Structures are given as structure tokens and as C-alpha cells.
Amino acid sequence: MISEHTRAFLKDLGVFLQLPGLMCLPTFVVIAVFEEWYALKPFILLAVISFAVGQFLYRLFYNNRRTHPGSAYGLVSFIWFLLPLLGTISFYGVAVLIPEPNEQELVFSDIHSAFFESMSGFTGTGLTMLDDSSMIPHCLQWWRSLCEWIGGLGIIFLAVILLDTAHENERLYQSEGMGWTRKGHNTKSKIIKIWWIYIGYTALSVASFYLAGMPIWEALNHGLTGISTGGFSVTADSFISYNTTIKWVAVIIMLLGALSFKIHYLALIQKNFRSLFRQTQLQYFLALWIFFLLIGAISAYPSTDTVDIIFQMASALATCGFNSVELTDYSHMFLFPIMMAMFIGGNESSTTGGLKTKRLAWIIKTLQAHVRQSTCRDEEKFDIKIRFNGKAVDNKSAYLQVRMATVLLFLWISALTIGTFTLLHVLPEEYGFFEIFFDVNSALNNVGLSSGVAHHRLPAEAKWVLSIIMWMGRLEIIGVIIMFSYFLKKTSV
């Protein structure tokens, strides 16, 4: 007998399973435009599986609405793994069916590489198995970009405005890491406005790249992967060969994608600029970017152009993954601040990965408050408050925020340590410790910058380790832990 909670879980699973099918619809247009008819079969197969299984589960359990609070995390975490698994069909199918494939197209005939690429796309990471992404079919170039664009804002963000779910939308948003949207009324209306902002920024990004001199196909794809801070490219060398104007445009787009949608909402919808400039996340993000620019300049100037230093630090802190220089040509002195920026990442409720500037801000502000309390009289200690977004925060709320920030910091360091140790075990000795640590850090924080470790010649075990790390990073680790805890509890009953 299937419980009501499980039936509701399966209904919502059916809702989200239909997303890859919807994504296939514009992909059919790309296939037709470029006459890549051999790609029809795998994408049709993906669409049929997506719609058929999704509709079956959705309609079979349509009337079930009783859910368990913990199942939202389980559902979201499971979906974020299942959708990349389904997406593997497109990469593998095209690679198998393409006539006279070149070396790059054959990469995805390895199922492990196909899954890695799909997971990297949906999680908005940007690490790739390809040496030259310009050599694969247009339909796969588009599919990679579309996966990052959808994954950048969030699978849940899209699904709940298109289809009916049994879970509370606010709990689903929380599970996906878009916490700001839970506050206030008319949450769905707010989400729709955020999507319009996202679409508007995307159109502006595409147009800006094109006007700066980028060919229209490259502008379209880089517009999608730039504003989503995903980092997939359709060129042989990312942004290395582009002119200075295009690089400056990319810097602006990456920084926009790294800012919280609350900031965009305040500026574009509410036009509340007074509240906008009080946002602690905005202040910390700009301060961090300037800090890393100075460190980068000390490390690489004058041998590296100023625009390239600015570009790479923006790409790292925004967790985008675009390259304007070949990172393997640089010393650890330049790569280390890049790695630090990747670890911190952009704002919460943005398209970026990383620990997030909000958590770092809470930890630093708590440290400052502790120092002030240590140097004042006992009767004055409780008068010292932490201020966030220009307002004093009560002690209970501050404690909860700091507790979550420190827990996530511990989990982040633990995952980084375990991931590095595991890859050191499965990879040959030719791979250096720093390079492995760099790429694990990139995978965990959904960045996409690589020191040369991530490529299709990796052992299958290493591809799966990095794929799991990307998945955990996109769910901020805690979601995965809650998912396994929930399922273990349900199976033990």
C-alpha cells in the first residue's frame, strides 16, 4: 500500500520529469535550421520518455496533496540528479548516431562522459569533457547552453509556474536554495517577475555580445551561459580570442548574474534604490571583487593585460567559468586567489554557486561583534547588535543565520577534503595535488574553471566523483544529506 506522502511525492516527480521534454521543443528548431536530422531520434526519445513517464505519474496521483515536510528536500535533490541522467540520452544518442564523427563528437559515445557533461550543464558548472566545443553539432552546443540557462535560475523556479505541485512552493524554493522568494505574499507573482528579469537580461546579453562583434550563434549561446553564470562556450578557447570590448561586456554580464535577484527586483521592479544600496550582499560582493582584483594584479600584472585580470576574477567570483587566458600557463600564485574567489562565490538567490557572500558576511559580522563584546563592559555586551541590510537583527535570528553559515562552511570544507582525497586515490600520480584540489573546488562550487584535470581521458570513477560533487554543490550539500536521511527514515519504518 503506497502512503499518501509517497503518492504526493510521485505526483510531483511526474511534474518535474516533463521539463526535459519541454526543453526538447526549441532544440527541434535548432536541428531543423542546421539540418542535423540524425539528432532527431535521441531528442525524440528523450521527449517521449520525459512526457510519457511524467504524465503517467502526474495523472495517476493527481488528487494527492498530503506531503511530508522533509520530502521537499528529497524530491528536489532526487530531481536534480534524475534530470541530468535523462539528459545523458541526448549527448550519448547524438554521438552514436552522427555520421562520420570527429574526435570531439566521439567523446560522448562514452556514457560516463555524456553523464558528466549533462550534470555539468544542468548544475550550471561548466566543466567539460571537450577539448574543443566548436567541433560538436549545433544541436548539442545549444542543448548545453539551454541546460545551463534553465539550471542557472532553477528547475523548481520554472516548473512551479508551469505545472501544479503537491508540495508547498515555498518549501521547494527553500530546498533549491532560492530562499529570498519565500518571504511575503504573492510568491508566484514574484517568481514570474524574476523570470521576466532573467529573460530580459538574457536578451540584453545576446544583443550586447552581437553588437560588440560576436557572431550571432556565439552571441546567443554565450548570452545564455553568461547570465546564468554557467560558463559553457561554443568556441575552441572560450573568450581568449575575442576582442577587448567583448571581454568587458562579458564581465558586466557575469557580475549581473552573480547578484541576488532581490537586488534586481529592488532596482527594476520596486525602484527602491535606498534599500538597494543597503544590501549587505551587494556591499560584500563588490568589496570582495575589488580585493581579488588587487591580489590578481599583484600576481599577474604586467605580464597579463588588465582586462584579462578583471575578467578572470569576475569569472571566478561569479562562478561562471569563462576563460580569457589559458589558466594552465599560470603559476599557483595567480591560481590561488582565483580558487579562493570560486570558493566564496556570488550572492544567495542568484545564479551562482559557491558558499555565497551572505554566509561569509554573517561569519565576519559575528566575528566583529564578538571582538566588540570582548572589549566592552559586561552590562554593554547585550546592547551590541549585528546589522544586516541596514537593520539591527535580534539575537535569535542572528544565531540561526550564523549557525547555518558555519554548518555549511564545515560541510563545504569536508566535501572539498573528501573529494580531493578520493580523486588522489583514483587518479594516476601524474596529476598534481594542487591541480586536483583546484578542479574539485571548481566542481563543488559549480564554476567550470579547470587547471587541466577535467577532460574525457579521466578514468570513469573520476568522472563520477566530479559529477557527484557538482550535484552536491548545486544543492548546497545539506539538501543531499536531508534527502538520504528522509529516504533512510522512510525505508526503516
C-alpha positions in Angstrom: 0.0 0.0 0.0 1.5 3.3 -1.1 1.3 6.0 1.6 -0.3 9.4 0.9 3.1 11.1 1.3 4.7 8.8 -1.3 1.8 9.3 -3.7 2.2 13.0 -3.4 6.0 12.6 -3.9 5.4 10.6 -7.1 2.9 13.1 -8.4 5.4 15.9 -8.2 8.1 13.7 -9.6 5.9 13.4 -12.6 5.6 17.2 -12.8 9.4 17.8 -12.9 10.1 14.8 -15.2 8.4 16.7 -18.0 10.9 19.5 -18.1 13.5 17.8 -20.4 10.6 17.2 -22.8 9.7 20.9 -22.8 13.4 21.7 -23.4 13.5 19.5 -26.4 10.9 21.6 -28.3 13.2 24.6 -29.1 16.0 22.1 -29.7 14.0 20.6 -32.6 14.0 24.0 -34.2 17.8 24.1 -34.0 18.0 20.6 -35.5 15.8 21.8 -38.4 17.7 25.0 -39.0 21.1 23.3 -39.2 19.7 20.1 -40.8 21.2 17.8 -38.2 18.5 15.2 -38.8 20.5 12.4 -37.2 19.9 14.1 -33.8 16.1 13.8 -34.1 16.0 10.2 -32.7 17.8 10.8 -29.4 15.9 14.0 -28.7 12.5 12.5 -29.6 13.3 9.5 -27.4 14.2 11.9 -24.6 11.0 13.9 -25.1 8.8 10.7 -25.2 10.3 9.3 -22.0 10.0 12.7 -20.3 6.4 13.3 -21.2 5.2 9.7 -21.0 6.6 8.9 -17.6 5.9 12.4 -16.3 2.3 12.5 -17.4 1.7 8.9 -16.2 2.9 9.7 -12.6 1.2 13.1 -12.6 -2.2 11.8 -13.7 -2.1 8.6 -11.7 -1.5 10.5 -8.4 -3.2 13.8 -9.4 -5.5 14.1 -6.4 -2.8 13.5 -3.8 -1.8 16.6 -1.9 -0.7 15.5 1.6 3.0 15.8 1.8 5.7 15.3 4.5 7.7 18.5 5.2 11.0 16.6 4.8 10.1 15.2 1.4 10.6 18.6 -0.4 14.3 18.3 0.1 14.2 14.6 -1.0 12.2 15.5 -4.1 14.4 18.4 -5.2 17.6 16.5 -4.6 16.4 13.5 -6.5 15.1 15.6 -9.4 18.5 17.4 -9.7 20.1 14.0 -10.2 17.4 12.4 -12.3 17.2 15.2 -14.9 20.9 15.2 -15.8 20.6 11.4 -16.0 17.8 11.8 -18.6 19.8 14.5 -20.3 22.6 11.9 -20.9 20.3 10.4 -23.7 20.9 13.5 -25.9 24.7 13.5 -25.6 25.1 9.8 -26.0 22.5 9.3 -28.7 23.9 12.1 -30.9 27.4 10.8 -30.5 26.3 7.2 -31.5 24.2 8.3 -34.5 26.2 11.0 -36.0 27.7 10.0 -39.4 31.5 10.2 -39.7 32.1 11.7 -36.2 35.2 13.6 -35.4 37.3 13.1 -32.3 35.3 15.6 -30.2 31.9 14.2 -31.2 33.1 10.7 -30.2 33.7 11.9 -26.6 30.1 11.5 -25.7 30.0 7.9 -27.1 31.4 7.2 -23.6 28.4 7.1 -21.3 30.4 8.4 -18.4 31.5 11.5 -20.3 27.9 12.0 -21.5 26.6 12.0 -18.0 29.3 14.3 -16.7 28.5 16.8 -19.4 24.8 16.6 -18.7 25.4 17.1 -14.9 27.7 20.0 -15.6 25.1 21.6 -17.8 22.1 21.3 -15.5 24.0 22.3 -12.4 25.5 25.3 -14.2 29.0 24.2 -13.6 30.7 24.4 -17.0 33.4 21.8 -16.6 33.5 19.9 -19.8 34.8 16.7 -21.3 35.6 18.5 -24.6 38.9 20.0 -25.7 37.1 22.0 -28.5 33.4 22.6 -28.1 33.3 24.3 -31.5 33.6 20.8 -33.1 30.4 19.3 -31.9 26.9 19.6 -33.6 25.0 22.8 -33.2 22.1 21.0 -31.5 24.5 19.8 -28.7 26.0 23.3 -28.4 22.5 24.7 -28.0 21.5 21.9 -25.6 24.5 22.5 -23.4 23.7 26.2 -23.2 20.0 25.7 -22.6 20.7 23.3 -19.8 22.8 25.9 -18.1 20.3 28.6 -18.7 17.4 26.6 -17.1 19.7 25.3 -14.3 21.0 28.7 -13.5 17.8 30.1 -12.2 16.5 26.7 -11.1 14.4 23.7 -12.2 11.9 24.4 -9.4 11.6 28.0 -10.4 10.4 27.0 -13.8 8.3 24.0 -13.0 6.1 25.6 -10.3 4.9 28.4 -12.6 4.0 25.9 -15.4 2.5 23.0 -13.5 0.6 22.2 -10.3 2.6 20.6 -7.5 1.5 18.8 -4.3 4.4 20.3 -2.2 4.3 23.9 -0.9 6.1 26.1 -3.4 7.9 28.0 -0.6 9.4 24.7 0.7 10.5 23.8 -2.7 12.2 27.1 -3.2 14.0 26.7 0.1 15.2 23.2 -1.0 16.6 24.6 -4.2 18.5 27.4 -2.4 16.4 30.4 -3.6 15.4 31.4 -0.1 14.5 35.1 -0.6 11.4 34.3 -2.5 9.7 32.6 0.5 9.1 36.0 2.2 5.9 37.9 1.7 2.7 37.3 -0.2 2.1 36.6 -3.9 5.2 34.4 -4.1 4.3 33.0 -7.5 3.8 36.5 -8.9 7.2 37.5 -7.6 8.7 34.4 -9.3 7.1 35.3 -12.6 8.6 38.8 -12.4 12.0 37.3 -11.6 11.7 35.2 -14.7 10.9 38.3 -16.8 14.0 40.0 -15.4 16.1 36.9 -16.2 14.7 36.7 -19.8 15.3 40.5 -20.2 18.9 40.2 -19.1 19.4 37.2 -21.4 18.1 39.2 -24.4 20.2 42.1 -23.4 23.3 39.9 -23.1 22.8 38.3 -26.5 22.3 41.7 -28.1 25.3 43.2 -26.4 27.6 40.4 -27.4 26.4 40.7 -31.0 26.8 44.5 -31.1 30.3 44.1 -29.7 31.3 42.0 -32.7 30.5 38.4 -31.7 28.8 36.2 -34.4 25.1 35.7 -33.8 25.3 32.0 -32.9 28.1 32.5 -30.5 26.3 35.6 -29.0 23.1 33.5 -28.5 24.9 30.7 -26.7 27.2 32.9 -24.6 24.3 35.1 -23.7 22.5 32.1 -22.2 25.6 30.7 -20.4 26.9 34.2 -19.3 23.8 35.5 -17.5 23.3 32.0 -15.9 27.0 32.1 -14.8 27.3 28.6 -16.4 30.4 29.0 -18.5 29.9 26.6 -21.4 31.3 28.0 -24.6 30.9 27.2 -28.3 34.4 28.3 -29.3 37.7 26.4 -29.2 39.2 28.7 -26.5 36.3 30.3 -24.6 36.9 34.1 -24.7 40.6 34.1 -25.2 40.5 35.1 -28.9 37.7 37.7 -28.5 38.4 41.5 -28.6 38.6 43.7 -25.5 35.1 45.1 -26.0 33.5 41.6 -25.9 35.5 40.8 -22.8 34.3 43.9 -21.0 30.7 43.0 -22.0 31.2 39.5 -20.5 32.5 41.0 -17.3 29.3 43.1 -16.8 27.0 40.1 -17.7 28.8 37.8 -15.3 28.6 40.3 -12.5 24.9 40.8 -13.1 24.3 37.1 -12.9 26.2 36.9 -9.6 23.9 39.5 -7.9 20.9 38.4 -5.9 17.6 38.6 -7.7 16.4 40.6 -4.7 18.8 43.3 -5.8 17.5 43.2 -9.3 13.9 43.2 -8.0 14.5 46.2 -5.8 16.2 48.1 -8.7 13.9 47.2 -11.6 10.5 46.4 -10.1 10.3 48.4 -6.9 12.8 51.0 -7.8 13.8 51.2 -4.2 17.4 52.4 -4.5 17.7 53.4 -0.9 17.1 49.8 0.2 19.2 48.6 -2.7 22.5 50.1 -1.6 21.9 48.9 2.0 22.0 45.3 0.9 24.9 43.6 2.7 25.4 41.0 0.0 25.9 43.8 -2.6 28.4 45.6 -0.4 30.4 42.5 0.4 30.4 41.2 -3.2 31.8 44.5 -4.6 34.4 44.6 -1.8 35.4 41.0 -2.4 35.7 41.7 -6.2 38.0 44.7 -5.6 40.1 42.6 -3.1 40.6 39.8 -5.6 41.4 42.3 -8.4 44.2 43.7 -6.3 45.5 40.2 -5.4 45.2 39.2 -9.1 47.1 42.3 -10.2 49.9 41.6 -7.8 50.1 38.0 -9.0 49.9 38.6 -12.8 50.4 42.2 -13.8 52.1 43.4 -16.0 52.6 40.1 -17.9 48.8 39.8 -18.2 46.5 42.5 -19.6 44.4 44.4 -17.1 41.2 43.4 -18.8 42.1 39.7 -18.5 42.8 40.0 -14.8 39.5 41.7 -14.3 37.8 39.1 -16.5 39.2 36.1 -14.7 38.4 37.4 -11.2 34.9 38.2 -12.3 34.5 34.8 -13.8 35.8 33.1 -10.6 33.8 35.2 -8.1 30.7 34.9 -10.2 31.4 31.2 -10.5 30.9 31.5 -14.3 33.9 29.6 -15.7 34.6 31.7 -18.9 38.3 32.0 -19.7 40.1 34.9 -21.3 43.5 33.4 -20.6 44.8 29.8 -20.5 45.0 29.0 -16.8 47.4 26.1 -17.3 50.0 28.7 -18.3 49.9 30.5 -15.0 51.6 29.8 -11.6 49.9 28.8 -8.4 50.3 32.4 -7.2 47.7 33.5 -9.7 45.5 30.4 -9.5 45.2 30.6 -5.7 43.2 33.8 -5.4 41.0 32.5 -8.3 40.4 29.4 -6.2 39.6 31.5 -3.2 37.1 33.5 -5.2 35.5 30.4 -6.6 35.0 29.0 -3.0 33.2 32.2 -1.9 31.1 32.7 -5.0 28.3 35.3 -5.6 25.1 36.2 -3.8 22.5 33.9 -2.4 19.4 33.8 -4.6 21.4 34.4 -7.7 22.5 32.1 -10.5 25.9 31.5 -8.9 27.4 28.7 -6.9 29.9 28.8 -4.0 29.5 29.3 -0.3 27.8 32.7 -1.1 28.7 36.1 0.1 25.7 36.2 2.5 27.2 33.3 4.6 30.6 35.0 4.6 29.1 38.3 5.7 27.3 36.6 8.6 30.5 35.0 9.8 32.6 38.2 9.5 29.9 40.3 11.2 29.7 37.8 14.1 33.4 37.9 14.5 33.3 41.7 14.6 30.5 41.6 17.2 32.5 39.1 19.3 35.6 41.4 19.2 33.5 44.4 20.3 31.8 42.3 23.1 35.2 41.2 24.3 36.4 44.8 24.8 33.3 46.3 26.4 31.8 46.3 29.9 29.6 43.3 30.8 26.4 45.4 31.0 27.0 46.7 27.5 27.5 43.3 25.8 23.9 42.6 25.1 23.5 46.1 23.5 25.8 45.1 20.7 23.7 44.0 17.7 24.6 42.7 14.3 23.3 44.9 11.5 22.3 43.3 8.2 20.8 45.2 5.2 21.0 48.3 7.3 18.9 46.9 10.1 19.7 45.6 13.6 19.0 41.8 13.8 17.7 40.3 17.0 20.0 37.7 18.7 17.8 34.7 17.9 17.6 35.4 14.2 21.3 36.2 14.1 22.1 33.0 15.9 20.1 30.9 13.3 21.8 32.7 10.4 25.3 32.2 11.8 24.6 28.6 12.7 23.6 27.8 9.2 26.6 29.7 7.8 29.1 27.8 9.9 27.4 24.4 9.3 27.6 25.0 5.5 31.2 26.1 5.8 32.0 22.9 7.7 30.2 20.9 5.0 32.0 22.7 2.2 35.4 22.1 3.7 34.5 18.5 4.4 33.3 17.9 0.8 36.3 19.6 -0.6 38.6 17.4 1.5 36.9 14.1 0.8 36.6 14.9 -2.9 40.3 15.7 -3.2 41.3 12.7 -1.2 39.1 10.4 -3.4 40.5 11.8 -6.7 44.0 11.5 -5.4 43.3 7.8 -4.8 41.7 7.1 -8.2 43.9 9.2 -10.5 47.4 8.4 -11.6 50.4 10.1 -9.9 50.9 12.3 -12.9 48.1 14.6 -11.6 49.4 17.0 -9.1 47.7 17.8 -5.7 47.1 21.5 -6.4 45.5 20.8 -9.8 43.2 18.1 -8.4 42.3 20.4 -5.5 41.6 23.3 -7.9 39.2 21.2 -10.1 37.4 19.7 -7.1 36.9 23.2 -5.8 35.6 24.2 -9.2 33.2 21.3 -9.3 31.9 21.8 -5.8 31.3 25.5 -6.3 29.7 25.0 -9.8 32.3 27.2 -11.5 33.8 25.4 -14.5 37.4 26.8 -14.5 39.9 24.0 -14.8 43.6 23.6 -14.2 43.6 20.7 -16.7 42.4 17.8 -14.7 38.8 17.6 -16.0 38.8 16.0 -19.5 37.4 13.0 -21.3 40.6 10.9 -20.7 39.8 10.7 -17.0 39.0 7.3 -15.6 35.3 6.6 -15.3 35.5 6.6 -11.5 36.9 10.2 -11.5 34.2 11.4 -13.8 31.5 10.1 -11.5 33.2 11.6 -8.4 33.3 15.0 -10.0 29.7 14.6 -11.2 28.5 13.8 -7.7 30.4 16.7 -6.3 28.8 19.1 -8.9 25.4 17.7 -7.8 26.1 18.2 -4.1 27.4 21.7 -4.7 24.3 22.8 -6.6 22.1 21.6 -3.7 24.5 23.2 -1.2 25.2 19.7 0.3 22.6 20.0 3.1 19.9 19.1 0.6 21.6 15.8 -0.2 22.1 14.9 3.4 18.4 15.6 4.2 17.4 13.6 1.1 19.3 10.5 2.3 18.1 11.0 5.9 14.5 11.2 4.7 14.7 8.1 2.5 16.5 6.1 5.1 13.9 7.0 7.7 11.0 6.0 5.3 12.6 2.7 4.4 13.3 1.8 8.0 9.6 2.3 9.0 
